[in-house]
Amino acid sequence: MTPSEPLDRAALWARTVDTLTQAVRLTRPGPEGTTEPDDFADFLSSALLAVAANVGSVHRLTAGRPGSWEATLVHQLAYGNLLGDDPDSLIAHRTQPVRIPLNVAQLIDDEGPGAEPPILSFDEACAAITWPDDDTDLTDEQYEAAEAAFAAAEDDLRRRYTEAYTNYATQFAAVIANEARTIRGLILGGVNGPTDNGVHRLRVPVEVIPDTDPDAAYGSPVNNPTEWDGDRDPLVWDLWNRARNRLGLPRP
């Protein structure tokens, strides 16, 4: 099962119970050739910590019902393995890839009007294509010619915007790759860990999921993270912002 594959609560609960039951039955070598139960409490608490790292915070574990006695105990169990409030301490327990969405058309739609000078979205640029002021006086041939010219101009705009958005996504991914290697919790083995030609290896993959379609501002499965989204992964938000601030906005 992939992290994005849907699974209903009852089926997931059954699978989790089965996994935890197997974990309780684990054994370890005891004294004089005997066996004894493995440390299930450590197994469970470390697993909860990894889950918290994958979703971005310990508090996300109990967001569905904060303040309950169950939430209090879950928080204590997961948080007890952390070394203080250092974000890198949590990130270092992550087991899933860091996937950073980038919808370039959405970015331009949200921030383009405030740029200096303003940046037109693809739809706005298409709307600015000139058309005869009074097409009622056009002959059939003139109307067909105007229609063909409009379609050609729109196709040219689409090529230009797609190329600019694709180039921006490529640069965005490159910045993310570099910035990820400045986060201690993401570096395999820490700053003194293994490298490839001097480049630190990452504990988990960090990848950008781009949508460079000029028409994709709305209705796309890829949506940019937002500051007011309470469920957002702080690590994803941090890396996304670093790349956005470093690159500015694309100008088709």
C-alpha positions as CSV (number, residue, x, y, z in Angstrom):
1,M,0.0,0.0,0.0
2,T,1.3,3.5,-0.9
3,P,0.8,6.4,1.5
4,S,-1.8,8.0,-0.9
5,E,-3.8,4.7,-1.4
6,P,-7.2,5.1,0.1
7,L,-8.1,2.7,3.0
8,D,-11.2,3.0,5.1
9,R,-10.9,3.3,8.9
10,A,-12.2,-0.2,9.7
11,A,-9.8,-1.9,7.3
12,L,-6.9,0.2,8.6
13,W,-7.8,-0.5,12.2
14,A,-7.8,-4.3,11.5
15,R,-4.5,-4.1,9.7
16,T,-3.0,-2.1,12.5
17,V,-4.2,-4.5,15.2
18,D,-2.8,-7.4,13.2
19,T,0.6,-5.7,13.0
20,L,0.7,-4.7,16.7
21,T,-0.4,-8.3,17.7
22,Q,2.6,-9.6,15.8
23,A,4.8,-7.0,17.4
24,V,3.7,-8.1,20.9
25,R,4.6,-11.7,20.0
26,L,8.2,-10.8,19.1
27,T,10.8,-12.3,21.4
28,R,14.5,-11.6,22.1
29,P,17.3,-13.7,23.5
30,G,17.2,-14.0,27.3
31,P,19.7,-15.3,29.8
32,E,21.3,-18.7,29.4
33,G,19.8,-19.4,26.0
34,T,16.2,-18.6,26.9
35,T,13.9,-16.2,25.1
36,E,11.8,-13.4,26.6
37,P,9.2,-10.9,25.3
38,D,10.6,-8.1,23.2
39,D,10.1,-4.5,24.3
40,F,6.7,-3.7,22.9
41,A,6.4,-0.4,24.7
42,D,9.6,0.8,22.9
43,F,8.3,-0.6,19.6
44,L,5.0,1.3,19.9
45,S,6.4,4.6,21.1
46,S,9.1,4.6,18.4
47,A,6.5,3.8,15.8
48,L,4.3,6.7,17.0
49,L,7.3,9.0,16.8
50,A,8.0,8.0,13.2
51,V,4.4,8.6,12.3
52,A,4.6,12.0,13.9
53,A,7.7,12.8,11.9
54,N,6.0,11.6,8.7
55,V,3.0,14.0,9.2
56,G,5.2,16.9,10.5
57,S,4.4,17.2,14.2
58,V,3.5,15.2,17.4
59,H,0.4,17.5,17.8
60,R,-0.9,16.2,14.4
61,L,-1.4,12.8,16.0
62,T,-4.1,14.1,18.3
63,A,-5.6,16.8,16.0
64,G,-8.8,14.8,15.6
65,R,-9.7,15.0,19.3
66,P,-7.2,17.1,21.3
67,G,-7.6,17.3,25.0
68,S,-9.0,13.8,25.5
69,W,-7.3,11.4,27.9
70,E,-6.4,9.2,24.9
71,A,-4.8,12.2,23.1
72,T,-2.8,13.1,26.3
73,L,-1.4,9.7,26.6
74,V,-0.6,9.4,22.9
75,H,1.2,12.7,23.0
76,Q,3.2,11.7,26.0
77,L,4.2,8.4,24.5
78,A,5.4,9.9,21.2
79,Y,6.9,13.0,22.6
80,G,8.9,11.2,25.3
81,N,11.4,10.0,22.7
82,L,12.2,13.5,21.4
83,L,15.2,15.4,22.5
84,G,13.6,18.7,23.4
85,D,11.8,20.9,20.9
86,D,14.5,20.8,18.2
87,P,12.6,20.2,14.9
88,D,15.6,18.3,13.5
89,S,15.1,15.8,16.3
90,L,11.6,14.9,15.0
91,I,12.6,15.1,11.3
92,A,15.4,12.5,12.0
93,H,12.7,9.9,12.7
94,R,10.9,10.3,9.3
95,T,10.5,7.2,7.2
96,Q,8.4,8.4,4.3
97,P,9.5,10.6,1.4
98,V,9.1,14.4,1.6
99,R,6.8,15.3,-1.3
100,I,6.5,19.0,-2.1
101,P,3.6,20.0,-4.4
102,L,4.1,22.9,-6.9
103,N,1.2,24.2,-8.9
104,V,2.9,27.0,-10.9
105,A,-0.4,28.3,-12.4
106,Q,-1.9,28.5,-8.9
107,L,1.2,30.3,-7.7
108,I,0.8,32.9,-10.4
109,D,-2.9,33.2,-9.9
110,D,-2.4,33.9,-6.1
111,E,0.7,36.1,-6.3
112,G,1.0,37.4,-9.9
113,P,-1.3,40.4,-9.4
114,G,0.9,41.7,-6.5
115,A,4.2,41.4,-8.4
116,E,5.9,44.5,-9.8
117,P,5.1,44.7,-12.6
118,P,2.0,42.4,-12.3
119,I,2.3,38.9,-13.9
120,L,-0.7,37.8,-16.0
121,S,-2.1,34.3,-15.6
122,F,-2.5,32.3,-18.8
123,D,-6.3,33.0,-18.9
124,E,-5.6,36.8,-18.4
125,A,-3.0,36.7,-21.2
126,C,-5.5,34.9,-23.5
127,A,-8.2,37.5,-22.7
128,A,-5.8,40.2,-23.8
129,I,-5.4,38.8,-27.3
130,T,-6.9,41.4,-29.7
131,W,-10.0,40.8,-31.7
132,P,-11.6,43.0,-34.3
133,D,-13.7,45.7,-32.5
134,D,-16.7,45.1,-34.7
135,D,-16.7,41.7,-36.2
136,T,-20.2,42.1,-37.6
137,D,-18.6,43.9,-40.6
138,L,-16.2,41.1,-41.4
139,T,-16.7,38.9,-44.4
140,D,-16.6,35.1,-43.9
141,E,-13.0,35.0,-45.1
142,Q,-12.0,37.8,-42.8
143,Y,-13.8,36.2,-39.8
144,E,-12.0,32.9,-40.5
145,A,-8.7,34.7,-40.7
146,A,-9.3,36.5,-37.4
147,E,-10.3,33.2,-35.8
148,A,-7.2,31.5,-37.1
149,A,-5.0,34.3,-35.9
150,F,-6.6,34.2,-32.5
151,A,-6.0,30.4,-32.2
152,A,-2.4,30.8,-33.3
153,A,-1.8,33.5,-30.7
154,E,-3.4,31.4,-28.0
155,D,-1.2,28.4,-29.0
156,D,1.9,30.5,-28.9
157,L,0.9,31.8,-25.4
158,R,0.3,28.2,-24.2
159,R,3.8,27.1,-25.5
160,R,5.4,30.1,-23.9
161,Y,3.7,29.7,-20.5
162,T,4.3,25.9,-20.5
163,E,8.0,26.4,-21.2
164,A,8.3,29.1,-18.5
165,Y,6.4,27.0,-16.0
166,T,8.4,23.9,-16.7
167,N,11.7,25.7,-16.4
168,Y,10.5,27.2,-13.1
169,A,9.6,23.8,-11.8
170,T,13.0,22.4,-12.7
171,Q,14.7,25.3,-10.9
172,F,12.3,24.9,-7.9
173,A,13.3,21.2,-7.6
174,A,17.0,22.1,-7.8
175,V,16.7,24.6,-5.0
176,I,14.7,22.1,-2.9
177,A,17.4,19.5,-3.4
178,N,20.1,21.9,-2.1
179,E,18.0,23.3,0.8
180,A,17.1,19.8,2.0
181,R,20.8,19.1,2.6
182,T,21.0,22.0,5.0
183,I,18.5,20.4,7.3
184,R,20.4,18.3,9.8
185,G,17.4,15.9,10.5
186,L,17.3,15.0,6.8
187,I,21.0,14.2,6.4
188,L,21.9,10.6,6.7
189,G,24.2,10.2,9.6
190,G,24.3,13.9,10.3
191,V,26.9,16.4,9.0
192,N,29.6,13.8,9.2
193,G,27.6,11.1,7.5
194,P,28.2,9.5,4.1
195,T,28.4,11.6,0.9
196,D,28.3,11.1,-2.8
197,N,31.1,13.3,-4.3
198,G,30.9,15.6,-1.4
199,V,27.1,15.8,-1.4
200,H,25.3,14.6,1.7
201,R,22.9,11.7,1.3
202,L,19.4,12.2,2.5
203,R,17.7,9.8,4.9
204,V,14.5,9.8,2.8
205,P,13.8,11.0,-0.7
206,V,12.8,14.7,-1.1
207,E,10.9,15.3,-4.3
208,V,8.8,18.0,-6.0
209,I,5.5,17.0,-7.4
210,P,4.9,19.7,-10.1
211,D,1.9,20.7,-12.2
212,T,3.1,23.0,-15.0
213,D,-0.1,23.1,-17.0
214,P,-1.0,26.8,-17.6
215,D,-4.7,25.9,-17.0
216,A,-4.1,24.0,-13.8
217,A,-4.7,26.8,-11.2
218,Y,-8.0,25.2,-10.1
219,G,-9.2,21.6,-10.3
220,S,-5.7,20.1,-10.2
221,P,-4.8,17.3,-7.7
222,V,-1.6,19.3,-7.0
223,N,-2.1,22.2,-4.7
224,N,0.5,24.5,-3.2
225,P,0.8,24.4,0.6
226,T,-0.7,27.4,2.5
227,E,0.2,29.1,5.7
228,W,-3.4,28.8,7.1
229,D,-3.7,25.1,6.5
230,G,-3.6,23.5,9.9
231,D,-2.8,20.0,8.5
232,R,0.2,21.1,6.5
233,D,3.6,19.4,7.0
234,P,5.9,22.1,8.5
235,L,8.9,20.6,6.7
236,V,7.1,20.7,3.3
237,W,6.0,24.3,4.0
238,D,9.6,25.3,5.1
239,L,11.2,23.9,1.9
240,W,8.5,25.2,-0.4
241,N,8.9,28.7,1.1
242,R,12.7,28.5,0.7
243,A,12.4,27.7,-3.0
244,R,9.7,30.3,-3.6
245,N,11.6,33.1,-1.9
246,R,14.9,32.1,-3.6
247,L,13.3,32.0,-7.1
248,G,10.6,34.7,-7.0
249,L,7.9,34.1,-9.7
250,P,8.2,33.0,-13.3
251,R,7.6,35.6,-16.0
252,P,6.3,33.9,-19.2
